[in-house]
Amino acid sequence: EGVPGCQCMPERAALIKSILNFLKKAIPDPTFAENIRNFVDSSLPQSLKHIVSNAEYYGPSIYLPATEVTTVFVFHEPSQLTPLQDNGLPGIVLNSVINKQIPVTREVLASLPNILSALCLNNRGLQVFINAAPFDHLFGVLISPDYLPAMRKKKGTDQIGDTASNLGIAMDELMRHQPTLRSNVIAALIRLLKRLCEMGSAVGDQKQSGTGESEGGSVKRKISVAATAGEDHMSSDSENEKE
């Protein structure tokens, strides 16, 4: 493991990144089909586990392609997900997402739904994912000051939408592919809105507006309405499922 505060040497990091990017492109290439079938039995899963477990040492520029190699392989060879789970790689990736600090880059954040989709591709992975209850941690990124720079849209681009909206769109796609996650996602979003409400109320208590109503109070009412609408939506979904 890397020593706290230390990072991989730039030359070594560049080499590892190049290797991972090559593997990411080689996996779906028919030319390498025979070699890729031996992926699980090779030393590569162990190397990927080491990189993903030590994201602070290797940095986001290596953590991202390491997770991408995993997801590309799972999507390309879904029958190999079970052997990978026996190997422990998907569990390490999931742990890095929900129990550790996610690297603060827009590219890593944008890749999260794709990573989660790969981990949930079979019933075993889906059940592990549900039991881990990851959405509170994942959505907490949206209101964390540490991640605000990564959420902002790049300057000088005409691209519609920023990292946060793209993350929301991708999360919606995840729910479409895994409908059983829908109620958990909506419940986590409601809790997130309530946390925003509490934050707005705290700001309002410190800074009162000239009309006697706090800015936080106004925000609090708007968020409460949104949270109530979400709860009503969940109730409606539950009734539809019963029918």
PyMOL commands that set and color helices and strands:
alter all, ss='L'
color gray80, all
select helices_A, chain A and resi 10-26+30-36+44-53+55-58+60-76+78-87+89-98+106-119+123-132+135-143+145-151+163-177+179-206+215-242
alter helices_A, ss='H'
color red, helices_A
deselect
rebuild
show_as cartoon
